[in-house]
Each structure stands twice: as structure tokens, then as C-alpha cells.
Amino acid sequence: MNENIQPLNPIAFSLGPIEVHWYGIIIGCGLALALFLAIREEKRRGLPKDTFADLMLWAIPIAIISARIYYVIFEWDYYQDHPGDIVKIWNGGIAIHGALIGSVITAYVFSKMRGISFWKLADIAAPSIILGQAIGRWGNFMNQEAHGGEVTRAFLENLHLPDFIINQMYIDGTYYHPTFLYESLWDFAGFILLLLLRRVNLRRGEIFLSYLIWYSIGRCYVEGLRTDSLMLGSLRMAQMISIALIVAAVIIIIYRRVKKTSKARYLDLEN
């Protein structure tokens, strides 16, 4: 039976010589939904109209570029011999930590230029970011990438997964952990958690910092199961960065509360 399993077509449709991949469509849908939610919350929190639309004009392309650069740096042994493949992001190969670095720097500069609190922007954006990540992982699913180690079909069936997921995890004669799914579900749960934290009215910046903690805990675990980790020597970079983000976020929360450097709260309307 296994020999007859056919993977899902990663190409959604073609426009003449141009092939439109599901990977790009799914990533685009995740970004669109994330922006929609941020714009809705922007109005509720009293920010100037089109704040996030203007921010995304810069943040999205910079995040994509920085995500690709980050990935290429750690896979340079391959790309130095295949420089033409560097721009082929439709084949996968963008690193979320690179995207976060680029987008956070962009948002910080943008907030200073607009005279808006960076922490306020970050808090509003946090649920949108993790929702976009949850959706984006399904692009990895279509490309049969970002999976874990070998498992049996029985193992996957015991997880009560639908056949289309189990079959897509059959790659070159072997079944693999659907780590894309583990991370996607973790991110969806984080999205719900962050929406609930909005009602707690935390100090400004703490929703975003909570996002960093939640996402990093899940990513650190899932990364340990994956077979395609970006490495620095014997260390998995995503795990190292995740641990660093958790520690940094906890320290920042404690420091700001002890020093009382942030009196503003999430539900406050002033910039």
C-alpha cells in the first residue's frame, strides 16, 4: 500500500511558465489574517489609522529578507556552491528567528519615527504574529519539510491524525514525525492564550514578552525532534536562541516590575 501513496502537489496552479506554490499562498494567507487582526486591535487601542498597514509595508519584506539571510548563513556550505538557489524561497528555507529579528528592529525604528510606544505596537502584534506562524507551518507541510525523525504508520495513526496528514508524512519510503503540526497546534494555543492575556491588562510589553516565552518553549521542544535543524557546531541554533529568549523575556519582565519602569498597561489608550 505504501508504494501507492502520492504526496500532495506543492504547486497550486500555473500561470504560463510561472508556478504558484502552496507554500507562498499559505504564508500569504497567514500574513493577511495577521494584519487584519492587528488593524482591528489598532482601532480599539486608539492608534492612528493605518499604523499597522504602514508598518507592514516595511516589516514584511524586511522580515522575509532577514529570514532568508539567516537561513542561508547557516546553510552556506550548500549555497556557496549553488548561489542561484539563494533567492528560491518558494522551495522553503526561511528561518522564523531571522524574521523576528528583522521585524522587531523594523518595528522599533518605525515606532520611534511615528512617536508611538514600541511596547504598545509589540503587544498588539503578538497574537497576530503567533497566529501567522501557526498558519505558516502548513506551508512546510505542503513541501514535506520541517519534519521530525522516523516513526511508524501505527504511531501516526495512534495520534488520530487524518489520512491526508499521515500520507504526507510518508517521504521516500519512510514515515516521519509531523513536527510542523506539533508547532502549529502549540502556536494556535498560544494565540488563544495571548487573547486571554489582553483581558488581564498586563503592563505594557508583557503580552509580547509572554509571546516570546510561550513560542520559545514550544519551539525548543519541537526543534529537538526535527532532522533539519540549523546547526552551529553540535548545537541546534533554534534551541539556543529559544532558551536565550525565554531567559531574556523573564529578566525583562522582572526588572521592569521591580524598577517600576512601566506604569502603562495594555488597555490604556494613550500612545
C-alpha positions as CSV (number, residue, x, y, z in Angstrom):
1,M,0.0,0.0,0.0
2,N,2.8,2.4,0.9
3,E,4.2,2.4,-2.6
4,N,1.0,3.9,-3.9
5,I,1.0,6.9,-1.6
6,Q,1.3,10.1,-3.6
7,P,2.3,13.3,-1.9
8,L,0.2,16.4,-2.2
9,N,1.2,18.6,-5.1
10,P,3.2,21.6,-3.7
11,I,2.2,23.6,-6.8
12,A,-1.3,25.2,-6.5
13,F,-1.6,26.3,-10.1
14,S,0.5,27.6,-13.0
15,L,0.2,30.9,-14.9
16,G,2.1,30.1,-18.1
17,P,5.7,29.4,-17.1
18,I,5.1,30.7,-13.5
19,E,4.3,28.1,-10.9
20,V,2.4,29.3,-7.8
21,H,3.3,27.2,-4.8
22,W,1.0,26.4,-1.9
23,Y,3.9,27.4,0.4
24,G,3.7,31.0,-0.7
25,I,-0.1,31.0,-0.7
26,I,-0.3,29.7,2.8
27,I,2.3,32.1,4.1
28,G,0.5,35.0,2.3
29,C,-2.8,34.0,3.9
30,G,-1.2,33.9,7.3
31,L,0.2,37.3,6.9
32,A,-3.1,38.7,5.6
33,L,-5.0,37.4,8.6
34,A,-2.4,38.6,11.0
35,L,-2.6,42.1,9.5
36,F,-6.4,42.1,9.6
37,L,-6.4,41.2,13.3
38,A,-3.7,43.8,14.1
39,I,-5.6,46.6,12.3
40,R,-8.8,45.7,14.2
41,E,-7.0,45.9,17.5
42,E,-5.2,49.1,16.4
43,K,-8.6,50.8,16.2
44,R,-9.6,49.5,19.6
45,R,-6.4,50.7,21.2
46,G,-6.5,54.2,19.8
47,L,-3.6,54.1,17.4
48,P,-3.6,56.3,14.3
49,K,-5.4,54.8,11.3
50,D,-3.2,52.6,9.0
51,T,-0.4,52.3,11.6
52,F,0.0,48.6,11.1
53,A,-0.6,48.8,7.3
54,D,2.2,51.3,7.0
55,L,4.4,49.2,9.3
56,M,3.8,46.0,7.3
57,L,4.9,47.7,4.1
58,W,8.4,47.7,5.6
59,A,8.3,44.8,8.1
60,I,7.1,42.1,5.7
61,P,9.7,42.4,3.1
62,I,12.5,43.0,5.6
63,A,11.3,40.0,7.7
64,I,11.4,37.8,4.6
65,I,14.8,39.0,3.6
66,S,16.3,38.7,7.1
67,A,14.7,35.2,7.4
68,R,16.3,34.1,4.2
69,I,19.7,35.6,5.1
70,Y,19.6,33.9,8.5
71,Y,18.9,30.5,6.8
72,V,21.5,30.9,4.1
73,I,24.2,31.9,6.6
74,F,23.7,28.6,8.4
75,E,23.4,26.6,5.2
76,W,26.3,28.4,3.5
77,D,28.2,25.1,2.7
78,Y,25.4,24.4,0.2
79,Y,24.6,27.9,-1.1
80,Q,28.2,28.8,-1.8
81,D,28.1,26.2,-4.5
82,H,24.6,27.0,-5.6
83,P,24.2,30.8,-5.4
84,G,21.3,30.8,-7.8
85,D,19.2,28.9,-5.2
86,I,19.6,31.7,-2.6
87,V,16.5,33.6,-4.0
88,K,14.3,30.5,-4.3
89,I,12.4,31.0,-1.1
90,W,9.4,29.3,-2.7
91,N,11.2,26.0,-2.2
92,G,11.3,26.7,1.6
93,G,14.2,27.7,3.7
94,I,13.3,30.8,5.7
95,A,14.0,30.9,9.4
96,I,11.5,32.4,11.8
97,H,14.1,33.7,14.2
98,G,15.6,35.6,11.3
99,A,12.2,37.0,10.5
100,L,11.7,38.0,14.1
101,I,15.0,39.8,14.3
102,G,14.2,41.8,11.2
103,S,10.7,42.6,12.0
104,V,11.4,43.6,15.6
105,I,14.2,46.0,14.5
106,T,11.9,47.4,11.9
107,A,9.0,47.9,14.3
108,Y,11.4,49.6,16.8
109,V,12.6,52.1,14.2
110,F,9.1,52.6,12.9
111,S,7.8,53.3,16.4
112,K,10.5,56.0,17.1
113,M,9.7,57.7,13.8
114,R,6.0,57.7,14.5
115,G,6.3,58.7,18.2
116,I,4.4,55.5,19.2
117,S,5.4,53.2,22.1
118,F,7.3,50.2,20.7
119,W,5.9,48.0,23.5
120,K,2.3,49.0,22.6
121,L,2.9,48.1,19.0
122,A,4.5,44.8,20.0
123,D,1.7,43.9,22.4
124,I,-0.9,44.5,19.7
125,A,1.1,42.5,17.2
126,A,1.9,39.5,19.4
127,P,-1.3,37.4,18.8
128,S,-1.2,38.2,15.1
129,I,2.5,37.0,14.9
130,I,1.9,33.7,16.6
131,L,-1.3,33.1,14.5
132,G,0.6,33.8,11.4
133,Q,3.3,31.3,12.5
134,A,0.6,28.6,13.2
135,I,-0.8,29.0,9.7
136,G,2.6,29.3,8.0
137,R,3.7,25.9,9.3
138,W,1.2,24.3,6.9
139,G,3.3,25.6,4.1
140,N,6.1,23.3,5.4
141,F,3.5,20.5,5.4
142,M,2.9,21.0,1.7
143,N,6.6,21.0,1.0
144,Q,7.1,17.9,3.1
145,E,9.8,19.7,5.2
146,A,10.5,20.7,8.8
147,H,9.6,17.2,9.9
148,G,11.0,15.1,12.6
149,G,12.7,11.7,12.8
150,E,11.4,8.4,11.6
151,V,8.2,6.8,13.0
152,T,5.8,4.1,12.0
153,R,2.4,4.5,10.4
154,A,1.0,2.9,13.5
155,F,2.5,5.7,15.6
156,L,0.8,8.3,13.4
157,E,-2.5,6.5,13.4
158,N,-2.4,6.3,17.2
159,L,-2.3,10.2,17.2
160,H,-5.7,10.0,15.5
161,L,-4.4,12.1,12.6
162,P,-6.4,12.2,9.3
163,D,-5.1,10.2,6.4
164,F,-4.0,13.2,4.4
165,I,-1.5,14.2,7.1
166,I,-0.3,10.6,7.6
167,N,0.2,10.1,3.9
168,Q,2.0,13.4,3.5
169,M,4.4,12.3,6.2
170,Y,5.4,9.4,4.1
171,I,8.6,10.6,2.4
172,D,10.9,8.5,0.3
173,G,9.7,5.3,1.8
174,T,9.6,6.4,5.4
175,Y,7.1,7.9,7.8
176,Y,8.2,10.9,9.9
177,H,7.1,13.0,12.9
178,P,4.7,15.7,11.8
179,T,6.6,18.4,13.8
180,F,5.0,21.1,11.6
181,L,1.7,20.0,13.2
182,Y,3.1,20.0,16.8
183,E,4.4,23.5,16.4
184,S,1.2,24.7,14.6
185,L,-1.0,23.4,17.4
186,W,1.2,24.9,20.1
187,D,1.1,28.3,18.3
188,F,-2.7,28.2,18.0
189,A,-2.9,27.5,21.7
190,G,-0.5,30.5,22.2
191,F,-2.8,32.7,20.1
192,I,-5.7,31.9,22.4
193,L,-3.6,32.4,25.5
194,L,-2.5,35.9,24.3
195,L,-6.0,36.9,23.5
196,L,-7.0,36.0,27.1
197,L,-4.0,37.9,28.5
198,R,-5.3,41.1,26.9
199,R,-8.2,40.9,29.4
200,V,-5.8,40.7,32.3
201,N,-4.5,44.1,31.4
202,L,-0.8,43.4,31.9
203,R,1.8,46.0,32.0
204,R,2.7,47.3,28.5
205,G,5.1,45.0,26.8
206,E,4.3,41.9,28.8
207,I,1.9,40.4,26.2
208,F,4.7,40.5,23.7
209,L,7.2,39.1,26.2
210,S,4.7,36.3,27.1
211,Y,4.6,35.5,23.4
212,L,8.4,35.1,23.3
213,I,8.3,32.8,26.3
214,W,5.4,30.7,25.0
215,Y,6.6,30.3,21.5
216,S,10.2,29.6,22.6
217,I,9.2,26.9,25.0
218,G,7.3,25.0,22.2
219,R,10.0,25.7,19.6
220,C,12.7,24.4,21.9
221,Y,10.9,21.1,22.3
222,V,9.9,20.7,18.7
223,E,13.3,21.6,17.4
224,G,14.7,18.6,19.4
225,L,12.6,16.3,17.2
226,R,13.5,17.8,13.8
227,T,16.0,16.5,11.4
228,D,16.8,19.7,9.5
229,S,17.9,22.0,12.3
230,L,20.3,24.8,11.5
231,M,23.4,24.0,13.4
232,L,26.4,25.9,15.0
233,G,28.8,23.1,15.6
234,S,26.9,20.5,17.6
235,L,24.3,23.0,18.8
236,R,20.8,23.5,17.4
237,M,20.6,27.2,16.8
238,A,16.8,27.4,17.3
239,Q,17.1,25.8,20.7
240,M,19.9,28.1,21.8
241,I,18.0,31.2,20.6
242,S,14.8,29.9,22.2
243,I,16.4,29.4,25.6
244,A,18.1,32.9,25.3
245,L,14.7,34.5,24.5
246,I,13.0,32.8,27.4
247,V,15.6,33.9,29.9
248,A,15.8,37.5,28.4
249,A,12.0,37.9,28.5
250,V,11.7,36.7,32.1
251,I,14.5,39.0,33.2
252,I,12.9,42.0,31.4
253,I,9.5,41.3,33.0
254,I,11.0,41.1,36.5
255,Y,13.3,44.1,36.0
256,R,10.5,46.4,34.7
257,R,8.2,45.3,37.6
258,V,10.9,45.7,40.3
259,K,12.1,49.0,38.9
260,K,8.6,50.1,38.0
261,T,9.8,51.4,34.7
262,S,6.5,50.7,33.0
263,K,3.3,52.1,34.6
264,A,1.3,52.0,31.4
265,R,-0.9,48.9,30.8
266,Y,-2.2,47.2,27.7
267,L,-5.7,48.6,27.8
268,D,-4.5,52.2,28.2
269,L,-5.4,54.2,25.1
270,E,-2.6,56.8,25.0
271,N,0.3,56.3,22.7
